[in-house]
């Protein structure tokens, strides 16, 4: 754990920038995360057997070292803690009309001086509710959602397992709903507090039996419902909950417990069991949380945002009293002591972090001292600090002699700061315009969402920078003229798209073996792409462009490069009706100007154990087969049978090193823009052809 100085986030459309006044540490969830982070690798593996299986499966397809690198990279990612925030609005993004600077609000923002949160996860604080009280809103909404799922009625008897913060708040809200409550815990102090709010209690530390207590409390009928707010590994809590229920009772799990259920517990009483999803409907729905699409009130009465409002209303009216739950206050600078407290002091319950009144909203944090530029090397600014940037682009850049001056990412300041520190980049930014405005920077790497590529390419060229942009060049055909115009105005600038497969040593070997071929090639590229859910960003035509435009362009470029000929025609067909996503199950036939023919079979419905990328090239009575960029086998070639690399090599390092070298030396572009345009238009044409059943001539 560390307290990190990170750049201030920037507000975007539909977002709210908030200066924090107080935040609440979730003693259960955050303690569990901290303890997991402190565990060794063996302990981590034992706690997450499903992740271990994923690792083993990945080893089978990708090999040992790439898998280990991916695992350690994942373990190295920073995780900002906290989700119970109260503060004051600093700015609102476009589309936010019901909030303005100065409004007091709550959100699920992290423990940070300034947070940027989507509008649907923000709610106004009523007059009479303090910042400290309001900081309990999100946590209380978790309790409220569990109660809503139980659907209690006046006079029912409800058992609550676990008297932590959520458990005691659940007790209060149940009592306010007219229910009797039986609280169960090992902590006598917390049970005493629950009793002050009107609960009967069962003290497990004194050997009490919760099943016997429930039966005695209800005259041997059993409780109407059980809400489990505890965090424990044991399966016994679920058994005790079921045994404590009446026939057709209800159990709702809000916390985290063992779930090896005994069928007989539920069968003989027809008990209903449900797991609560955090704050309420909308949680984990990107359209609701990130895109701002609310659910109609007439159909979904209580969303997570409306649950926030209901909790704040209960605080304002006195129906929910959180003041007795506050046991400790710490300044933000002393936050590590606060976490030590919740880990080691059983009396710690509601731990509040307090924040300074004045905050410097700097979008830049210097991480390392400015480097002395090596003669002739580029000075680089990287826009984008996501997974691909950190896992692939930055490690390759670090191996070059370029000076890494900036890393910029708008939405995740801790990740930007961490990347800068890890790869010895001088400055962490959240404002990309500072990169473009710096006259010292001559080269910009764009590793952002696909829908932003065209904008950043044109702006970077207008600022006089060399540009490396990850594929695709753009996702809308109408963006092509603007990019072409920007390229034409900067004839001395390098513009490169990250078509890395052409730089693999395997591709180089294939090109070498085909020198002097006598006729056109026939090529078959099979991509076992793997299934991606429909709600992932790359499947969104407006953000990712779909998987053919977003990734299929890689393989069109590869075949075009091997044939040494531009694509002339495209015809494609996707699978028929049935799958939710059809576009990522497509066969594409490419005709080249030299008469060569290539097929790209991009399939998302294969087995993970099968190689991801396989290429076959037929030429002059000979065949070359490339397996997953690890092995190339020749059939019919004199003096060549096999070429292997110790690990999968898709050419990223050679590609980036070559680009930096061209920036240093100047001269002609590595890839002509007309070639980039041809590949980009071919990917558009593939989707058009598959939908309209026609061949598209380029």
Secondary structure in CASP SS format (residue, H / E / C, confidence):
PFRMAT SS
TARGET T0000
AUTHOR 0000-0000-0000
METHOD secondary structure of the structure
MODEL  1
X C 1.00
X C 1.00
X C 1.00
X C 1.00
X C 1.00
X C 1.00
X C 1.00
X C 1.00
X C 1.00
X C 1.00
X C 1.00
X C 1.00
X C 1.00
X C 1.00
X E 1.00
X E 1.00
X E 1.00
X E 1.00
X E 1.00
X E 1.00
X E 1.00
X E 1.00
X E 1.00
X E 1.00
X E 1.00
X C 1.00
X C 1.00
X C 1.00
X H 1.00
X H 1.00
X H 1.00
X H 1.00
X H 1.00
X H 1.00
X H 1.00
X H 1.00
X H 1.00
X H 1.00
X C 1.00
X C 1.00
X H 1.00
X H 1.00
X H 1.00
X H 1.00
X H 1.00
X H 1.00
X H 1.00
X C 1.00
X H 1.00
X H 1.00
X H 1.00
X H 1.00
X H 1.00
X H 1.00
X H 1.00
X H 1.00
X H 1.00
X H 1.00
X H 1.00
X H 1.00
X H 1.00
X H 1.00
X C 1.00
X H 1.00
X H 1.00
X H 1.00
X H 1.00
X H 1.00
X H 1.00
X H 1.00
X H 1.00
X H 1.00
X H 1.00
X H 1.00
X H 1.00
X H 1.00
X C 1.00
X C 1.00
X C 1.00
X C 1.00
X C 1.00
X C 1.00
X C 1.00
X C 1.00
X E 1.00
X E 1.00
X E 1.00
X E 1.00
X E 1.00
X E 1.00
X E 1.00
X E 1.00
X C 1.00
X C 1.00
X C 1.00
X C 1.00
X C 1.00
X C 1.00
X C 1.00
X C 1.00
X C 1.00
X C 1.00
X C 1.00
X E 1.00
X E 1.00
X E 1.00
X E 1.00
X C 1.00
X C 1.00
X C 1.00
X C 1.00
X C 1.00
X C 1.00
X E 1.00
X E 1.00
X E 1.00
X E 1.00
X E 1.00
X H 1.00
X H 1.00
X H 1.00
X E 1.00
X E 1.00
X E 1.00
X C 1.00
X C 1.00
X C 1.00
X C 1.00
X C 1.00
X C 1.00
X H 1.00
X H 1.00
X H 1.00
X H 1.00
X C 1.00
X C 1.00
X H 1.00
X H 1.00
X H 1.00
X H 1.00
X H 1.00
X H 1.00
X H 1.00
X H 1.00
X H 1.00
X H 1.00
X H 1.00
X H 1.00
X H 1.00
X H 1.00
X C 1.00
X C 1.00
X C 1.00
X C 1.00
X C 1.00
X C 1.00
X E 1.00
X E 1.00
X E 1.00
X E 1.00
X E 1.00
X C 1.00
X C 1.00
X C 1.00
X H 1.00
X H 1.00
X H 1.00
X H 1.00
X H 1.00
X H 1.00
X H 1.00
X H 1.00
X H 1.00
X H 1.00
X H 1.00
X H 1.00
X C 1.00
X C 1.00
X C 1.00
X E 1.00
X E 1.00
X E 1.00
X E 1.00
X E 1.00
X E 1.00
X C 1.00
X C 1.00
X H 1.00
X H 1.00
X H 1.00
X H 1.00
X H 1.00
X H 1.00
X H 1.00
X H 1.00
X H 1.00
X C 1.00
X C 1.00
X C 1.00
X E 1.00
X E 1.00
X E 1.00
X E 1.00
X H 1.00
X H 1.00
X H 1.00
X C 1.00
X C 1.00
X C 1.00
X H 1.00
X H 1.00
X H 1.00
X H 1.00
X H 1.00
X H 1.00
X H 1.00
X H 1.00
X C 1.00
X C 1.00
X C 1.00
X C 1.00
X C 1.00
X E 1.00
X E 1.00
X E 1.00
X E 1.00
X E 1.00
X E 1.00
X C 1.00
X C 1.00
X E 1.00
X C 1.00
X C 1.00
X C 1.00
X C 1.00
X H 1.00
X H 1.00
X H 1.00
X H 1.00
X H 1.00
X H 1.00
X H 1.00
X H 1.00
X H 1.00
X E 1.00
X E 1.00
X E 1.00
X E 1.00
X E 1.00
X E 1.00
X E 1.00
X E 1.00
X E 1.00
X C 1.00
X C 1.00
X E 1.00
X C 1.00
X C 1.00
X C 1.00
X C 1.00
X C 1.00
X C 1.00
X H 1.00
X H 1.00
X H 1.00
X H 1.00
X H 1.00
X C 1.00
X C 1.00
X C 1.00
X C 1.00
X E 1.00
X E 1.00
X E 1.00
X E 1.00
X C 1.00
X C 1.00
X C 1.00
X C 1.00
X C 1.00
X E 1.00
X C 1.00
X C 1.00
X C 1.00
X C 1.00
X H 1.00
X H 1.00
X H 1.00
X H 1.00
X C 1.00
X C 1.00
X C 1.00
X C 1.00
X C 1.00
X C 1.00
X C 1.00
X C 1.00
X C 1.00
X C 1.00
X C 1.00
X C 1.00
X C 1.00
X E 1.00
X H 1.00
X H 1.00
X H 1.00
X H 1.00
X H 1.00
X H 1.00
X H 1.00
X H 1.00
X H 1.00
X H 1.00
X H 1.00
X H 1.00
X H 1.00
X H 1.00
X C 1.00
X C 1.00
X C 1.00
X C 1.00
X C 1.00
X H 1.00
X H 1.00
X H 1.00
X E 1.00
X E 1.00
X E 1.00
X E 1.00
X E 1.00
X E 1.00
X H 1.00
X H 1.00
X H 1.00
X H 1.00
X H 1.00
X H 1.00
X H 1.00
X H 1.00
X H 1.00
X H 1.00
X H 1.00
X H 1.00
X H 1.00
X C 1.00
X C 1.00
X C 1.00
X C 1.00
X C 1.00
X E 1.00
X E 1.00
X E 1.00
X E 1.00
X E 1.00
X C 1.00
X C 1.00
X C 1.00
X C 1.00
X C 1.00
X C 1.00
X C 1.00
X C 1.00
X C 1.00
X E 1.00
X E 1.00
X E 1.00
X C 1.00
X C 1.00
X C 1.00
X C 1.00
X C 1.00
X C 1.00
X C 1.00
X C 1.00
X C 1.00
X C 1.00
X C 1.00
X C 1.00
X E 1.00
X E 1.00
X E 1.00
X E 1.00
X E 1.00
X C 1.00
X C 1.00
X C 1.00
X H 1.00
X H 1.00
X H 1.00
X H 1.00
X H 1.00
X H 1.00
X H 1.00
X H 1.00
X H 1.00
X H 1.00
X H 1.00
X H 1.00
X C 1.00
X C 1.00
X C 1.00
X C 1.00
X E 1.00
X E 1.00
X E 1.00
X E 1.00
X E 1.00
X E 1.00
X C 1.00
X C 1.00
X C 1.00
X C 1.00
X H 1.00
X H 1.00
X H 1.00
X H 1.00
X H 1.00
X H 1.00
X H 1.00
X H 1.00
X H 1.00
X H 1.00
X C 1.00
X C 1.00
X C 1.00
X C 1.00
X E 1.00
X E 1.00
X E 1.00
X C 1.00
X C 1.00
X C 1.00
X H 1.00
X H 1.00
X H 1.00
X H 1.00
X H 1.00
X C 1.00
X C 1.00
X C 1.00
X C 1.00
X C 1.00
X E 1.00
X E 1.00
X E 1.00
X E 1.00
X C 1.00
X C 1.00
X C 1.00
X H 1.00
X H 1.00
X H 1.00
X H 1.00
X H 1.00
X H 1.00
X H 1.00
X H 1.00
X H 1.00
X H 1.00
X H 1.00
X H 1.00
X H 1.00
X C 1.00
X C 1.00
X C 1.00
X E 1.00
X E 1.00
X E 1.00
X E 1.00
X C 1.00
X C 1.00
X C 1.00
X C 1.00
X C 1.00
X C 1.00
X C 1.00
X H 1.00
X H 1.00
X H 1.00
X H 1.00
X H 1.00
X H 1.00
X H 1.00
X H 1.00
X H 1.00
X H 1.00
X H 1.00
X H 1.00
X C 1.00
X C 1.00
X C 1.00
X C 1.00
X C 1.00
X C 1.00
X E 1.00
X E 1.00
X E 1.00
X C 1.00
X C 1.00
X H 1.00
X H 1.00
X H 1.00
X H 1.00
X C 1.00
X H 1.00
X H 1.00
X H 1.00
X H 1.00
X H 1.00
X H 1.00
X H 1.00
X H 1.00
X H 1.00
X C 1.00
X C 1.00
X C 1.00
X C 1.00
X C 1.00
X C 1.00
X C 1.00
X C 1.00
X E 1.00
X E 1.00
X E 1.00
X E 1.00
X E 1.00
X E 1.00
X E 1.00
X C 1.00
X C 1.00
X C 1.00
X C 1.00
X C 1.00
X C 1.00
X C 1.00
X C 1.00
X H 1.00
X H 1.00
X H 1.00
X C 1.00
X C 1.00
X C 1.00
X C 1.00
X C 1.00
X C 1.00
X H 1.00
X H 1.00
X H 1.00
X H 1.00
X H 1.00
X H 1.00
X H 1.00
X H 1.00
X H 1.00
X H 1.00
X H 1.00
X H 1.00
X H 1.00
X H 1.00
X H 1.00
X H 1.00
X H 1.00
X H 1.00
X C 1.00
X C 1.00
X C 1.00
X E 1.00
X E 1.00
X E 1.00
X E 1.00
X E 1.00
X E 1.00
X E 1.00
X E 1.00
X C 1.00
X C 1.00
X C 1.00
X C 1.00
X C 1.00
X C 1.00
X C 1.00
X C 1.00
X C 1.00
X C 1.00
X E 1.00
X E 1.00
X E 1.00
X E 1.00
X E 1.00
X E 1.00
X E 1.00
X E 1.00
X C 1.00
X C 1.00
X C 1.00
X C 1.00
X E 1.00
X E 1.00
X E 1.00
X E 1.00
X E 1.00
X E 1.00
X E 1.00
X C 1.00
X C 1.00
X C 1.00
X C 1.00
X C 1.00
X C 1.00
X C 1.00
X C 1.00
X C 1.00
X E 1.00
X E 1.00
X E 1.00
X E 1.00
X E 1.00
X E 1.00
X E 1.00
X C 1.00
X C 1.00
X E 1.00
X E 1.00
X E 1.00
X E 1.00
X E 1.00
X E 1.00
X C 1.00
X C 1.00
X C 1.00
X E 1.00
X E 1.00
X E 1.00
X E 1.00
X E 1.00
X C 1.00
X C 1.00
X C 1.00
X C 1.00
X C 1.00
X C 1.00
X E 1.00
X E 1.00
X E 1.00
X C 1.00
X C 1.00
X C 1.00
X C 1.00
X C 1.00
X C 1.00
X C 1.00
X H 1.00
X H 1.00
X H 1.00
X H 1.00
X H 1.00
X H 1.00
X H 1.00
X H 1.00
X H 1.00
X H 1.00
X H 1.00
X H 1.00
X H 1.00
X H 1.00
X C 1.00
X C 1.00
X C 1.00
X C 1.00
X C 1.00
X C 1.00
X C 1.00
X H 1.00
X H 1.00
X H 1.00
X H 1.00
X H 1.00
X H 1.00
X H 1.00
X H 1.00
X H 1.00
X H 1.00
X H 1.00
X H 1.00
X H 1.00
X H 1.00
X H 1.00
X H 1.00
X H 1.00
X H 1.00
X H 1.00
X H 1.00
X C 1.00
X C 1.00
X C 1.00
X E 1.00
X E 1.00
X C 1.00
END
